């Protein structure tokens, strides 16, 4: 089953991303803030999964209690295997963009567009199909 995790405090953005991914056949999990990875127990120090628990992660860079960048850095440090990660912000600092690029995250500027999201998903799905063939 294709899965996506969305972390954003704005219910409209969560709902929009939910609809986009659900329409494409994904099981969607949405959260109003970041925290412990929903795929593991709250206090585990490392991902226990032998494979990625999802296909995509979308996170707002300005999440309550944490920044999206901090959250993604922590997930990677814990061994997160999700390959397609996007960060959304209305005000990107050059330093944050550099960090996101170093983490191999796609960055989106608010307001996000359905066409922009779908275009990125198309690119990621094509890469996933190519990898699955080998």
C-alpha positions as CSV (number, residue, x, y, z in Angstrom):
1,X,0.0,0.0,0.0
2,X,1.3,3.4,-0.9
3,X,1.5,5.7,2.1
4,X,2.2,9.4,2.8
5,X,2.6,11.3,6.1
6,X,1.6,15.0,6.2
7,X,2.6,17.3,9.1
8,X,1.0,20.7,8.9
9,X,-1.0,22.8,11.4
10,X,-3.3,24.2,8.7
11,X,-6.3,22.0,8.2
12,X,-6.9,23.3,4.7
13,X,-3.4,22.4,3.6
14,X,-3.6,19.0,5.2
15,X,-7.0,18.4,3.5
16,X,-5.7,19.5,0.1
17,X,-2.7,17.2,0.4
18,X,-4.9,14.4,1.6
19,X,-7.2,14.8,-1.5
20,X,-4.3,14.9,-3.9
21,X,-2.7,11.8,-2.5
22,X,-5.9,9.9,-1.9
23,X,-6.9,10.5,-5.5
24,X,-3.6,8.9,-6.6
25,X,-4.3,5.8,-4.5
26,X,-2.3,6.6,-1.3
27,X,-3.2,5.9,2.2
28,X,-2.8,9.3,3.9
29,X,-1.9,10.0,7.5
30,X,-2.1,13.7,8.6
31,X,-0.9,15.3,11.8
32,X,-1.3,19.0,13.0
33,X,2.2,19.0,14.4
34,X,5.4,17.0,14.3
35,X,6.5,14.8,17.1
36,X,7.7,11.2,17.3
37,X,7.5,9.4,14.1
38,X,4.0,7.8,13.8
39,X,5.6,4.6,12.5
40,X,7.5,4.0,15.7
41,X,7.1,4.3,19.4
42,X,7.5,7.8,20.8
43,X,10.8,7.1,22.7
44,X,12.5,4.7,20.2
45,X,15.9,5.9,19.1
46,X,15.9,4.3,15.7
47,X,13.6,3.1,13.0
48,X,12.8,-0.5,13.5
49,X,11.4,-1.1,10.0
50,X,13.5,-3.0,7.5
51,X,12.0,-0.9,4.8
52,X,10.4,2.5,4.3
53,X,7.1,2.9,6.2
54,X,5.9,5.3,3.6
55,X,6.5,6.8,0.2
56,X,6.3,10.5,1.0
57,X,6.6,12.9,3.9
58,X,5.3,16.4,3.7
59,X,6.1,18.8,6.6
60,X,5.6,22.5,7.2
61,X,8.9,24.1,8.1
62,X,7.2,26.1,10.9
63,X,5.5,23.3,12.9
64,X,4.4,23.7,16.5
65,X,7.0,22.5,19.0
66,X,9.6,21.9,16.3
67,X,10.7,23.1,12.9
68,X,10.1,20.9,9.9
69,X,13.9,20.9,9.2
70,X,14.6,19.8,12.8
71,X,12.0,17.1,12.5
72,X,13.3,15.7,9.2
73,X,16.9,15.9,10.5
74,X,15.9,13.8,13.5
75,X,14.0,11.3,11.3
76,X,17.0,10.8,9.1
77,X,19.3,10.5,12.2
78,X,16.9,7.8,13.4
79,X,17.2,5.9,10.2
80,X,14.0,6.9,8.4
81,X,13.9,5.3,5.0
82,X,11.3,7.5,3.3
83,X,13.0,8.8,0.2
84,X,10.5,11.5,-1.0
85,X,10.4,14.3,1.5
86,X,9.0,17.8,1.0
87,X,9.1,20.9,3.1
88,X,6.7,23.8,2.8
89,X,7.2,27.4,4.0
90,X,5.9,30.8,3.2
91,X,9.3,32.4,4.1
92,X,12.4,30.4,3.1
93,X,15.7,31.6,4.5
94,X,18.7,30.9,2.3
95,X,20.3,28.9,5.2
96,X,17.1,26.8,5.4
97,X,17.0,26.1,1.7
98,X,20.7,25.0,1.9
99,X,19.9,22.6,4.7
100,X,16.8,21.2,2.9
101,X,18.9,20.7,-0.2
102,X,21.6,18.9,1.8
103,X,18.8,16.6,3.2
104,X,17.6,15.9,-0.4
105,X,14.2,17.5,0.4
106,X,12.0,19.2,-2.1
107,X,11.0,22.7,-1.1
108,X,7.7,24.3,-1.8
109,X,6.9,28.0,-1.4
110,X,3.4,28.9,0.0
111,X,1.0,29.2,-1.5
112,X,1.4,25.7,-2.8
113,X,-0.3,24.7,-6.0
114,X,-2.0,21.4,-6.9
115,X,-0.2,21.3,-10.2
116,X,3.2,21.8,-8.5
117,X,2.6,19.0,-6.0
118,X,1.3,16.7,-8.7
119,X,4.3,17.4,-10.9
120,X,6.7,16.5,-8.1
121,X,4.7,13.4,-7.2
122,X,4.8,12.3,-10.9
123,X,8.6,12.7,-10.9
124,X,9.0,10.7,-7.7
125,X,6.7,8.0,-8.8
126,X,8.6,7.6,-12.1
127,X,11.9,7.2,-10.1
128,X,10.2,4.7,-7.8
129,X,9.0,2.7,-10.9
130,X,12.5,2.8,-12.4
131,X,14.1,1.5,-9.1
132,X,11.5,-1.2,-8.8
133,X,12.4,-2.6,-12.2
134,X,16.0,-3.2,-11.2
